[in-house]
Amino acid sequence: MSKFLKGKMGFNKTLLMAAKLHKVFVYGTLKKQEPNHHWFSKDNIGYHKFICDAETIQKYPLIIGTRYNIPFLLYSPGVGSHVKGEVYEVDDRVLSNLDILEDHPNYYIREQHTIKCLDGRGDSIEAWIYFIKNFKPDLLKQQMFENYSSNGSHGLQYVARYDRDQNYNVKSDILL
């Protein structure tokens, strides 16, 4: 719960109920203990709550690309694995921040898809997922993963934006 909603005045249930809530499936650097997880509470205004560990019902290719080791979920249904990740409930403010991080709709495209919770009940949830749609076909030849961690056994640690060459265009490695 954000400081704004808890605040000195206490929890404002009416305010939360008035906010539109969304479910978002994250598979890469936005997961817990990953480099961009802080974007959920980036400006201390907004609401986010972990719902469950989950996986996609449809198979998709999850790759790690560019010289900065960025995880990408390519929109190629039926190729790859049932990708494992996490589902969060977020308000409009947090969703807007995530859209900024993912440069939606210019780079990643956010779409709703059905996700399966892995909490034992196997509930299905409609959640937003960020995909790369207009990608170079050669990316489908790269190693694909079902689960991502920046510190995974693949040895491809994510490089944060502030540590990257600002003259290098990451999108040119991915997009057509």
NORWO-V30989 format. One record per backbone hydrogen bond with DSSP energy under -1.0 kcal/mol. CO is the residue of the C=O (numbers start at 1). NH is the residue of the N-H. Records with the same first field share a line. If there is no record, write none. Layout:
CO->NH ; NH
This chain:
2->6
3->7
5->12
7->10
12->16
13->17
14->18
15->19
22->90
23->128
24->88
26->86
28->31
29->36
31->34
34->37
36->39
37->40
38->41
41->44
44->4
47->91
49->89
52->87
53->118
54->85
55->116
59->78
60->81
61->74
62->145
63->72
65->70
66->69
68->159
70->65
72->63
73->132
74->76
76->79
81->60 ; 83
83->56
85->54
86->26
87->51 ; 52
88->24
89->49
90->22
91->95
92->96
93->97
94->98
95->99
96->100
97->101
98->102
99->104
102->108
103->107
109->131
111->129
113->127
114->57
115->125
116->55
123->117
125->115
127->113
128->25
129->111
131->109
132->75
133->135
134->176
136->139
137->140
138->141
139->142
146->84
149->152
152->155
160->163
161->164
165->168
170->173
171->175
174->136
